[in-house]
Amino acid sequence: MGYKKASDVLPKELVQIIQEYIDGDYVYIPRKRGSQLSWGEKNGTRQAFKERDQMIYRRYINGASKAKLAEVYHLSLKSIERIIYKEKNK
């Protein structure tokens, strides 16, 4: 979420009306219905985790131990097991 100066994006009259209700504070304006993004879609984090999880599963299938994968990816053994289970059941 980014901040924008109201006077840079809104008409002067609208800024004055808003100031009648809230003067000098922050206001959150939610996205319009239907244009919301899921977590990680905007900055690519979701895709990066998906690719990481697929790589973990491939390395596991090719013989890497769960303990070694946990060490390499700096994750708990439980997290590695969860990723393997999820990828296996796709």
KOLDO-444556 format. One line per field, with one value per residue (C-alpha): residue number from 0; residue in one letter; x, y negated, z negated. Coordinates in steps of 0.1 Angstrom, whole numbers, plus 5000, padded with zeros to 4 digits. Layout:
seq <- (NUM,...)
type <- (A,...)
x <- (X,...)
y <- (Y,...)
z <- (Z,...)
//
This chain:
seq <- (0,1,2,3,4,5,6,7,8,9,10,11,12,13,14,15,16,17,18,19,20,21,22,23,24,25,26,27,28,29,30,31,32,33,34,35,36,37,38,39,40,41,42,43,44,45,46,47,48,49,50,51,52,53,54,55,56,57,58,59,60,61,62,63,64,65,66,67,68,69,70,71,72,73,74,75,76,77,78,79,80,81,82,83,84,85,86,87,88,89)
type <- (M,G,Y,K,K,A,S,D,V,L,P,K,E,L,V,Q,I,I,Q,E,Y,I,D,G,D,Y,V,Y,I,P,R,K,R,G,S,Q,L,S,W,G,E,K,N,G,T,R,Q,A,F,K,E,R,D,Q,M,I,Y,R,R,Y,I,N,G,A,S,K,A,K,L,A,E,V,Y,H,L,S,L,K,S,I,E,R,I,I,Y,K,E,K,N,K)
x <- (5000,5014,5006,4996,4991,4954,4960,4981,4953,4920,4902,4907,4870,4870,4900,4882,4851,4873,4891,4857,4855,4891,4918,4955,4949,4954,4924,4925,4905,4899,4900,4868,4851,4865,4899,4915,4947,4956,4985,5018,5004,5015,5051,5057,5062,5035,5052,5086,5073,5056,5088,5108,5083,5084,5122,5121,5098,5120,5151,5133,5122,5158,5171,5177,5168,5142,5168,5192,5164,5155,5191,5195,5163,5164,5130,5119,5116,5078,5077,5096,5072,5042,5056,5064,5029,5013,5034,5028,4991,4987)
y <- (5000,4966,4932,4903,4867,4860,4826,4843,4867,4852,4820,4791,4790,4827,4822,4794,4816,4844,4820,4812,4848,4856,4829,4839,4877,4907,4922,4956,4959,4996,5009,5012,5046,5070,5053,5066,5085,5116,5116,5114,5109,5073,5077,5112,5128,5154,5165,5166,5189,5211,5216,5222,5248,5266,5266,5280,5308,5316,5318,5340,5364,5364,5377,5346,5353,5332,5321,5309,5290,5273,5263,5250,5230,5218,5234,5257,5294,5290,5264,5286,5315,5292,5280,5316,5328,5299,5303,5341,5337,5312)
z <- (5000,5010,4997,5019,5010,5014,5030,5057,5068,5057,5068,5044,5035,5025,5003,4985,4980,4966,4943,4927,4915,4909,4908,4910,4903,4925,4944,4959,4992,5000,5036,5056,5054,5079,5082,5051,5054,5033,5010,5028,5063,5067,5058,5070,5036,5042,5075,5058,5030,5056,5075,5043,5031,5065,5063,5028,5040,5070,5049,5024,5052,5064,5031,5009,4972,4955,4929,4956,4974,4941,4937,4973,4974,4937,4929,4902,4908,4903,4931,4955,4947,4953,4987,4998,4988,5006,5038,5038,5037,5065)
//
